[in-house]
């Protein structure tokens, strides 16, 4: 089965922000997402989470990082990106 044969339930790029993310950071990221959707196709939904934390723990090694990206081998599981914005 090739990726052309797969029928994904959801597609596109989505940005979800925590309540206390800096408004300037939020506005800039949303603006970038609009631009990116114009030039890139997202056949599988990718969600970008903007977090108020200064650092995030990685899924596998529990190390601290500014950004994490989860890209599963299973094409039925949606990838996601988490970005630490450092609060207000």
N, C-alpha and C positions, 0 to 999 in steps of 0.2 A: 504494500500500500504506500503510495507516495503522498506528499503533503497536498498535492492537488486533489487527491481523492477524499481527503478528510473534510468533513463538514463541521466547522466550529460553531459552537452555540453563540459565542459573543466575540466581537472584534472591536478594534479601535484602541485609542489611547485615552485613559482617564486619569485625572489628578484629584486626589482627595487630601484635604488639608485639615489638620487638627485646629481646634478653635483659636488657640493663642499663637499661631504662626504669624511672624511679622508681616503686616499687610503689604509692604513693599516686596518682600520675597515671594509672597503668595501671588501678587499681581504679575511679577516678572515670570514666574514659573508657568502660570496660566497662559500668559502671552506667548511664551516659548512653545507650549504645547499646541496652541492654535497654529503657529508657524510650522511646527514639525508635522502636524497632520496634513498640511498642504503638500508637503514634499515626500512623505513616507506613508507607506501602507502598513497597517497593523492587522493582519488576518486573524491573529489571536489577540484577545484583549490583554493589554498590559496596563496595570494600575500603578500609578506613582503616588506613594504616600508621603506627604510632607509632615514630618514629626517635629515637635517642639524641643525634643531632647538635644543635648550637645553631642552625644554619641549613642550609637545603637550596638546591640550585641548581634554578632553574626549567628546564623542558624546552626551551623555545624560546629565551629570551634569555640563559640562564645567569646570571641575576641571583640574588642571595641573598634568601631569604624564610623566614619562619617556617612557612608552610603553603603547599602547592601543591595544585591541583585540576586533574585532567585529565578533560575531558568531550569525548570524540570525537564527530565528526559521524556516524560510522558506528555504527549501532545494534547491530552485531554485536561491537563492541569495548567491553569493560567500562570504565567510569570508575573513577577512584581518587582518594584523598585521602592526602597525606603530611603529617604533623605533626612538627615538630622539638620535642622535649620538653626538650632541654638536658641529658640524662644524669641522673646521680644527684644 
